[in-house]
Structures are given as structure tokens and as C-alpha cells.
């Protein structure tokens, strides 16, 4: 049994008598197409009001609150992700909630356009797991977070699930528990070009830990172990 994170392993160990191994998923770096970074906060994830939601509504509320406080002036929040017909009502409710704010939506975006967004954004927001206690509704790993980091986006993610295994707080990103913390960390980066460049560099380097080569090597080691038994 192979898990995609220590978080997943911890939650299935009681069921399978601690026989699971952890091999992080391979995440190919986002191609650097030399777009200039803009004051954009990106959030990538399926638009769904059902299981494993990405909590876009929480991020809209946070952005609205930040604007009301006078924070994140001149910044835009951009959502991108897959959208099924069955989730249209949830999506339309998000659009209504975002009216009057500097928020853009890109449902069913193609990969080329998504690459452009990754390369243009300075910050990356992630809220999966917020307000949840069921581990099934948390982010088990977070491939989009690694993709964002590989493009030089500073991740600011909810402190739960597999995100804690990707992000080292205040080194290659930030982990938050409250909306106020999300806003504070974002504003801290927004007003300091030096800090955002420093953390973005660390994030980009950290993303390389989840390379395809590393994944292949880890799986080869597991297969060798199985064969020798």
C-alpha cells in the first residue's frame, strides 16, 4: 500500500496495520515562460461544493475582508479549476459572492493558460480543510501547491493535511489557521518586495524535491524491497 503523504498514511495505518509506505507524487515544474509577476493571488482547484472542496468561498470572504481593512490594495484574486455541470450552482454562487471585488474566474481553463497564470501570480492561496475535522475533506497532498511553488508563487495554505509536508512556515511559504492570519501573511508579503522574492526563491527550490526522478527512484527502491522479500 503506497500513500501520497504522511498525512494519508497516518489516517489509514489503523486500518491496514501500519503497512503503508509513503511516496510523494511526481510534480512536473511549471514551464517558465518569462511572464512578469503581477499583483495576483492565484488559487487552483476544482469548483465543487461537495467532497474535498477547495473552500473558494472562504478565500473570497478573506479577500473581501482584506480589502475592507485597506490591505492588498491593487491586488487581484484569481480562481482557476475544473467545473462540472453538476457544480454550476455552486460556481454561480461564488461569482455572486465575488461581485464588486477584484476577482476573476477561469473554469475549465486549458493548460497553456493555466501556465500563464502560474507564471504571472506572486501569491498562491489554498484553503482546503478549513473548518473540517474529517480527514477525507482535507488536502491529502497538494500537487497544485507544488506547481505554484515551482513557478515562483509564494504559497499561503491552510495548516492541515499534506500541505504541512510541502510548506515550511516562514521559509518557503506560510501556513495559516484563521482568516486573519491568511490576510496578515499576505499583506506582509504584499508590502515587501524583498521578502516575496526571497520566499519565492525558496519555494521554487523546494518544489524540486517532488520531481519525477525522485518519484521513480523511490518506487524503484520499494519494488526492490518487495522483490528481495
Buried (B, 14 or more C-beta within 10 A) or exposed (E): EEBBBBBBBBBBBEEEEEEBBBBBBBBEBBEEEEBEBEBBBBBBBBBBBEEBBBBBBBBBBBBBBBBEEEBBEEBBBBBBBEBBEEBEEBBEEBBEBBEEBBBBBBBEBEEEEBBBBBBBBBBBBBBBBBEBEEBEBBBBBBBBBBBBBBBBBBBBBBBBBBBBBBBBEEEBBBBBEEBEBBBBBBBBBBEEEEBBBBBBEBBBEBBBEBBEEBBEEBBEEEEEEEEEE
